[in-house]
Amino acid sequence: MNDAWSAVEGAETRPLLDLFQADPDRLQRLTVDEAGIRFDFSKTHLDQRLLSAFVALADAQDLAGARERFFSARQINVTEGRAAEHTAERGQGAPDSVARAQGLHARTRALIDAIEAEAFGPVRHILHIGIGGSALGPDFVVDALGRDAARYDVAVVSNVDGAALEEAVEDFDPEATLLVIASKTFTTIETMLNARSALAWMEEAGVADPYGRVIALTASPERAIEFGVDETRILPFSETVGGRYSLWSSIGFPAALALGWSAFEELLEGAAAMDRHFRLAPLDRNAPVLAAFVDRYYANARGAQTRAVFAYDERLRLLPSYLQQLEMESNGKSVRIDGSPVGRATSQITWGGVGTDAQHAVFQLLHQGTHLAPVEFVAAIEPGHALAPEHHRQLLINCFAQGAALMAGKAADDPARSYPGDRPSTTILLDRVDPATLGALIAFYEQRTFANAVLLGINPFDQFGVELGKQMAKALGGEGDLSFDPSTQALIARAFGDQI
Ligand code: F6P
């Protein structure tokens, strides 16, 4: 395995423009068209030798075996002793798991039918309360697809800062609001506090039975019942579906309700198409695997600490934040599955923004700065607006020009006006932003994250790193007896006096 890593980390590559000249088939070799999406890896330093070295590494790490264990519901999340079964939610997995997921989907669908039939009285607004994986997925999907299509106003509230909830309900009629509480564990402090405050907001407004307007999305139904939610309004999902992978489960409920069940089904089908590609395509023609090779090459052979993702489409503006949790919570680890140190860089720091705005803010560093930051451009051929076609033409032209400029660079007599070039980028071009294509895009990112983890030998499905901060917050709030450093104690005294 170390030899396989040495071959990758020690690979000598040539400048990008030379690679294009040396191989007339390069573009075709490094382009994958799948599920309505073009993945163009040709502006990265992958070449035939590097690709072979990566395929050898993938073999040494048994990527093919890990993929099969994953899809067949083996306990690959070893630190938590369970399988990772989010793909079963979209019909790809062990038959029992798929059947169970389908049963739960039927329950979600029935509840949506009841809401549409006004069994809850009039509903115009959906107030979705959750955080992390219980918020980012539905928020992203509703924002991307619901602009013209949403049948309800949807507000997603995650932050415990009361300003977030206050602002979200400003234009909501409490009598016409459905309160959706999303939490896998049903213990997350921020979510529980926001949920109680939202119920209080309804009560104060005179809503007769606020609890009667609550839907709970959770893998811990017993805690939701304890909280006061009626069993018939709890939409459970399996413990084997991780928070950041839970969009496909009942956590996707606000998207399914706002966009309609058939749109939600198309989202699932698009994701399933990408799953099949990931499962069946040869490694060197496999979009998520090639993307993982690119990630590992720049992180491990070139020392890149970050990866920048720019969505050249307003509908995809939440993609970078969605990816931050998916990638950094999954692969921001230091030890392998067996507990030994990984000994090399794991997850890059994912950051990014929206094009063209980012061009006028952060691209200076990308073109001339001292950091190597591989860039990912994500755009769609069909526009999402009815304004003059020139808007979309300019958007796409700018996107493509940036990738070309990063790669080509430009020499000048004045060093301040020189561009070194040879800076890598990947372009992901969607035919359109519709449910199926978006589902495929998100599944691509999930599978790429998994492929990265397998190459590194780490478990992408736990997240113990977030626990200590939670414990400390509890202790600070008086529920524990941890002691604190002088700086923290002084901050507490300054903010609260002795009132904490
Ligand atoms: O703190 C991290 C985390 O556990 C995420 O993994 C999860 O998506 C989020 O908190 C919310 O957790 P829950 O859905 O249990 O409220």
Boltz pocket constraint, residues with backbone or C-beta under 6 A from the ligand:
constraints:
  - pocket:
      binder: B
      contacts: [[A, 131], [A, 132], [A, 133], [A, 134], [A, 182], [A, 183], [A, 184], [A, 185], [A, 186], [A, 187], [A, 188], [A, 191], [A, 243], [A, 244], [A, 329], [A, 463], [A, 466]]
      max_distance: 6.0
